[in-house]
Amino acid sequence: MPDRYAVIGNPIAHSRSPEIHAAFARQASQDLEYTRILAPLDGFDAAVAAFRAAGGRGLNVTLPFKGAAFRLATATSGRAREAEAVNTLRFEGARVDGDNTDGVGLARDIVANLGIALEGRRLLIVGAGGAARGVIPSLLDARPAEVVVVNRTAERAADLARQFNGRVRAAGFATLPRQAFDIVVNATSAGLAGEAPPLPTTAFVDGALAYDMVYGKGETAFLALARASGAARFADGLGMLVEQAAESFYLWRGVRPDTAPVLAMLRAGT
């Protein structure tokens, strides 16, 4: 019987994780199956228990369960503790290991796939929710010159910044300093509704990278705003999705897949 893995969330039908992990498994000659699990909003722990009882070896966790996965884990990585969220679970007997691969996925996509250094750059993170919290630890590890979090509710941005002991600065849109950033990451879901965050055009240096964590939506309102504001490089979150999946695959199987052909396959829609 192949080893069993899955992605769990609500909703989950849209997830591309099964095709990504199937491609990784073919590439690495790994015998595994990877499926989707739709868990009731109030039934995450029970769904995980049923998966484990049926022989499941590991789970990717997506919205809205990353906080619940963090609480379920019996051991967590440093980056998961900083993020207070888990997107990867690994089961070994009674042990439940929790990790968060979102941040390393974003960092690798920017550095390895897009060829843009993070070290010494000024980063602006738009949004102060779980998506932002999940990626900030790995971005800080890359030693940027500055990380600023901006949010509609400035106090929420301040709460998030306090979790990182002064390494992150907070602002509201109305108080965002007239400072231009090398990399601007949209960690809000506004793009799903066709909306752009109320960023000033001065937020982007000429030639900046604008990165929208939403994927599969073409040029979002955020990317259109960035284009009109002087940004020159644009990316959606598909590369992050593939890179965070590769890190999960490595944690489960001890094999690091080559992400380039898998990302190319997804971009081509094959």
WOMORA-V434678 format. One record per run of one state. SS is the DSSP state (A for helix, B for strand, O for the rest). FROM is the first residue (numbers start at 1). LEN is the number of residues. If there is no record, write none. Layout:
ss={SS SS}
from={FROM FROM}
len={LEN LEN}
//
This chain:
ss={O B O A O B O A O B O A O B O A O B O B O A O B O A O B O A O B A O B O A O A B O A O B O A O A O}
from={1 3 10 17 29 32 39 44 54 56 62 66 73 75 77 78 84 88 93 95 100 102 114 122 127 130 142 146 152 154 163 169 173 176 181 187 190 194 201 204 213 221 229 233 236 238 254 259 269}
len={2 7 7 12 3 7 5 10 2 6 4 7 2 2 1 6 4 5 2 5 2 12 8 5 3 12 4 6 2 9 6 4 3 5 6 3 4 7 3 9 8 8 4 3 2 16 5 10 2}
//
